Amino acid sequence: MSTWLVTGGAGYIGAHVARRLLESGRQVVVLDDLSTGHRSFVPDGVPFVETSTNDGAAVAAALRDHSVDGIVHLAALKYAGVSVDEPLRFYRANVDGMRALLEATVDVGIEQFVYSSSCGVYGTPAVVPVTEEAPLAPESPYGETKLIGEWLVAATATAHPLRHTSLRYFNVVGSGYDEVTDTSPHNLFPKVFAALDAGERPVVYGTDYDTPDGSCVRDYVHVGDLADAHVVAVDRIEAGTSLRSAYNIGAGVGSSVLEVVAAIGRVLDRELDVEIRDRRPGDPAAVYGDVRAAADDLGFVVQHDLDDMVRTAWSAWRHNVDD
Ligand SMILES: NC(=O)c1ccc[n+]([C@@H]2O[C@H](COP(=O)([O-])OP(=O)(O)OC[C@H]3O[C@@H](n4cnc5c(N)ncnc54)[C@H](O)[C@@H]3O)[C@@H](O)[C@H]2O)c1
């Protein structure tokens, strides 16, 4: 039975990946500095190492102590807007932290690595659905750090034995386990839920985009489907199958902000009245992914539609907020 280290495993997505890896029969160790994560998200019985990936010595010790065979690296700071104001904090966590992690990986002799990247590496794509071959032109320090992370892992794999891939997530939503929820104050689902709890109208920024209903279009993917893609990537890497350096992981279709709000109203069986405000600077009109490469190589097929995403996200939200 192999052992995988999940960095960022106390976070929203990492906690799902850790659970899916456990369910696949593997042993899991979580490493997280709890800067945005929650100790309660780490599954019971899973060894937890509370440290930063920036601390290379502590990471190397964890890799050795737990006889780790491979790493899924999700630990990062993630808000693009915040990164514009605090670029050096983002570069320290996402770039310095990943460099230190890879150094420990090489020192300890670990040869398997899955990296959590982002559709933010594309910036505003000229063509949607965007393919992996599209120009890489991030538009925030956050997006830059995710792209540099892809370069770091690829460069390391050129110089050292390292079977790897990078998964470029689109907008990750929903929940696979009620105890794990997206606590982000910046993402659409939690923002709408928080507004409803406060008795306020959810805010929609911009309804004058060049999209079918005028609101921004994004690619929402259920976190359970995304976590399953990690398990398949790990399966393939362990089997020695050669993978592309990067895969888009999204639903492969765009949903508008107004469609999401309508889905929330439908699932919750509530009349939702929204407040329309001006566009936010830097929001592209439409970003959604071409996911055929992941379908071909990872057998990736989404199992959850938008209503599933809303239902599971709301259930986990209630579980965590009402507790
Ligand atoms: N949520 C999304 O829609 C989305 C989209 C694209 C990419 N991603 C990527 O997915 C990954 C996970 O995102 P999430 O949504 O679960 O966010 P999250 O904030 O819930 O999880 C990130 C975790 O990493 C930990 N962490 C941060 N810096 C660390 C460091 N230096 N050392 C150790 N731990 C550290 C945090 O404490 C947290 O538990 C990130 O790499 C993010 O860039 C997320």
The ligand as an SDF file (V2000), in Angstrom:
LIG
                    3D

 44 48  0  0  0  0  0  0  0  0999 V2000
  -10.8830   26.6840   -5.0970 N   0  0  0  0  0  0  0  0  0  0  0  0
  -10.7310   26.8100   -6.4160 C   0  0  0  0  0  0  0  0  0  0  0  0
  -11.7230   27.0530   -7.1460 O   0  0  0  0  0  0  0  0  0  0  0  0
   -9.3780   26.6170   -7.0680 C   0  0  0  0  0  0  0  0  0  0  0  0
   -9.2470   26.8250   -8.4490 C   0  0  0  0  0  0  0  0  0  0  0  0
   -8.0020   26.6390   -9.0360 C   0  0  0  0  0  0  0  0  0  0  0  0
   -6.9420   26.2070   -8.2820 C   0  0  0  0  0  0  0  0  0  0  0  0
   -7.0710   26.0110   -6.9460 N   0  0  0  0  0  0  0  0  0  0  0  0
   -5.9090   25.5580   -6.1840 C   0  0  0  0  0  0  0  0  0  0  0  0
   -6.3050   24.4870   -5.3420 O   0  0  0  0  0  0  0  0  0  0  0  0
   -5.4880   24.4520   -4.1890 C   0  0  0  0  0  0  0  0  0  0  0  0
   -6.3590   24.2890   -2.9630 C   0  0  0  0  0  0  0  0  0  0  0  0
   -7.2860   25.3500   -2.9200 O   0  0  0  0  0  0  0  0  0  0  0  0
   -8.5050   25.3720   -1.8870 P   0  0  0  0  0  0  0  0  0  0  0  0
   -9.6490   25.9650   -2.6080 O   0  0  0  0  0  0  0  0  0  0  0  0
   -8.6760   24.0500   -1.2350 O   0  0  0  0  0  0  0  0  0  0  0  0
   -7.9580   26.4640   -0.8370 O   0  0  0  0  0  0  0  0  0  0  0  0
   -7.8240   26.4050    0.7410 P   0  0  0  0  0  0  0  0  0  0  0  0
   -7.3640   27.7620    1.1530 O   0  0  0  0  0  0  0  0  0  0  0  0
   -9.0560   25.8630    1.3520 O   0  0  0  0  0  0  0  0  0  0  0  0
   -6.6610   25.3480    0.9380 O   0  0  0  0  0  0  0  0  0  0  0  0
   -5.2860   25.6540    0.8540 C   0  0  0  0  0  0  0  0  0  0  0  0
   -4.6080   24.9680    2.0240 C   0  0  0  0  0  0  0  0  0  0  0  0
   -3.1980   25.1870    1.9390 O   0  0  0  0  0  0  0  0  0  0  0  0
   -2.7070   25.5610    3.2330 C   0  0  0  0  0  0  0  0  0  0  0  0
   -1.4880   26.3430    3.0020 N   0  0  0  0  0  0  0  0  0  0  0  0
   -1.3820   27.5400    2.3650 C   0  0  0  0  0  0  0  0  0  0  0  0
   -0.0720   27.8970    2.2920 N   0  0  0  0  0  0  0  0  0  0  0  0
    0.6290   26.8950    2.8870 C   0  0  0  0  0  0  0  0  0  0  0  0
    2.0180   26.6700    3.0960 C   0  0  0  0  0  0  0  0  0  0  0  0
    2.9550   27.5320    2.6890 N   0  0  0  0  0  0  0  0  0  0  0  0
    2.3910   25.5410    3.7390 N   0  0  0  0  0  0  0  0  0  0  0  0
    1.4680   24.6370    4.1680 C   0  0  0  0  0  0  0  0  0  0  0  0
    0.1450   24.7970    3.9780 N   0  0  0  0  0  0  0  0  0  0  0  0
   -0.2590   25.9140    3.3390 C   0  0  0  0  0  0  0  0  0  0  0  0
   -3.8480   26.3100    3.8790 C   0  0  0  0  0  0  0  0  0  0  0  0
   -3.7860   26.3320    5.2980 O   0  0  0  0  0  0  0  0  0  0  0  0
   -5.0650   25.5200    3.3720 C   0  0  0  0  0  0  0  0  0  0  0  0
   -5.3940   24.4470    4.2250 O   0  0  0  0  0  0  0  0  0  0  0  0
   -4.6380   25.7240   -4.2380 C   0  0  0  0  0  0  0  0  0  0  0  0
   -3.3490   25.3700   -4.6970 O   0  0  0  0  0  0  0  0  0  0  0  0
   -5.3480   26.5980   -5.2350 C   0  0  0  0  0  0  0  0  0  0  0  0
   -4.4390   27.4540   -5.8990 O   0  0  0  0  0  0  0  0  0  0  0  0
   -8.2730   26.2120   -6.3190 C   0  0  0  0  0  0  0  0  0  0  0  0
  1  2  1  0
  2  3  2  0
  2  4  1  0
  4  5  1  0
  4 44  2  0
  5  6  2  0
  6  7  1  0
  7  8  2  0
  8  9  1  0
  8 44  1  0
  9 10  1  0
  9 42  1  0
 10 11  1  0
 11 12  1  0
 11 40  1  0
 12 13  1  0
 13 14  1  0
 14 15  2  0
 14 16  1  0
 14 17  1  0
 17 18  1  0
 18 19  2  0
 18 20  1  0
 18 21  1  0
 21 22  1  0
 22 23  1  0
 23 24  1  0
 23 38  1  0
 24 25  1  0
 25 26  1  0
 25 36  1  0
 26 27  1  0
 26 35  1  0
 27 28  2  0
 28 29  1  0
 29 30  1  0
 29 35  2  0
 30 31  1  0
 30 32  2  0
 32 33  1  0
 33 34  2  0
 34 35  1  0
 36 37  1  0
 36 38  1  0
 38 39  1  0
 40 41  1  0
 40 42  1  0
 42 43  1  0
M  CHG  2   8   1  16  -1
M  END
$$$$
